[in-house]
Amino acid sequence: MAIVTIFGGTFGDDERIAVDVALSLGWRYLSREILVDAAEICDVSQTKLNEILEKEPHWWARWLENLRP
């Protein structure tokens, strides 16, 4: 599964760019809000979510690892 993350920094165009990229590739767009909601459902704290998302590489693999009991 391919995952593309986009950080807009100070320009703030990240969401628009991410949506455009997802549409052009025919992929689903997942906002940070969706990830936050999923974290809450899985009892993952905001702090832990930020740790998972800000570490490199393979944040998705770490996300899945951190959900294991």
C-alpha positions in Angstrom: 0.0 0.0 0.0 1.4 3.3 -1.0 1.0 6.3 1.3 1.9 9.9 0.5 2.1 12.5 3.3 2.2 16.2 2.6 3.3 18.9 5.0 2.5 22.5 4.1 4.6 24.2 6.6 4.1 28.0 6.8 2.3 28.2 3.4 -0.8 26.3 4.6 -1.6 24.9 1.2 -1.0 21.3 2.3 -4.6 20.2 2.4 -5.5 21.6 -1.0 -2.4 20.0 -2.5 -3.0 16.7 -0.8 -6.6 16.6 -2.0 -5.5 17.4 -5.6 -2.8 14.7 -5.5 -5.2 12.1 -4.1 -7.8 12.9 -6.8 -5.2 12.9 -9.6 -3.9 9.5 -8.5 -7.4 8.1 -7.8 -6.5 7.5 -4.1 -8.4 8.3 -0.9 -7.6 11.5 1.0 -7.3 11.1 4.7 -7.1 14.3 6.7 -5.4 14.6 10.1 -8.8 14.9 11.7 -9.6 11.4 10.4 -6.4 10.1 12.0 -7.2 11.9 15.2 -10.7 10.3 15.3 -9.2 6.9 14.6 -6.7 7.3 17.4 -9.4 8.2 19.8 -11.4 5.1 18.9 -8.3 3.0 19.4 -7.4 4.7 22.7 -4.3 6.3 21.3 -3.4 9.6 22.9 -2.8 12.8 20.9 0.8 12.7 22.2 1.3 9.2 21.0 -0.3 10.0 17.7 2.0 12.9 17.2 5.0 10.7 18.1 3.9 8.2 15.5 3.3 10.7 12.7 6.4 12.8 13.3 8.9 9.9 13.3 10.5 8.7 10.1 10.4 6.3 8.3 7.4 4.0 8.0 5.0 5.8 10.2 2.2 3.5 9.1 4.0 0.4 10.3 4.7 2.1 13.6 1.0 3.1 13.8 0.0 -0.5 13.5 2.7 -1.6 16.0 1.5 0.9 18.6 -2.0 -0.5 18.4 -0.9 -3.9 19.4 -1.5 -4.7 23.1 
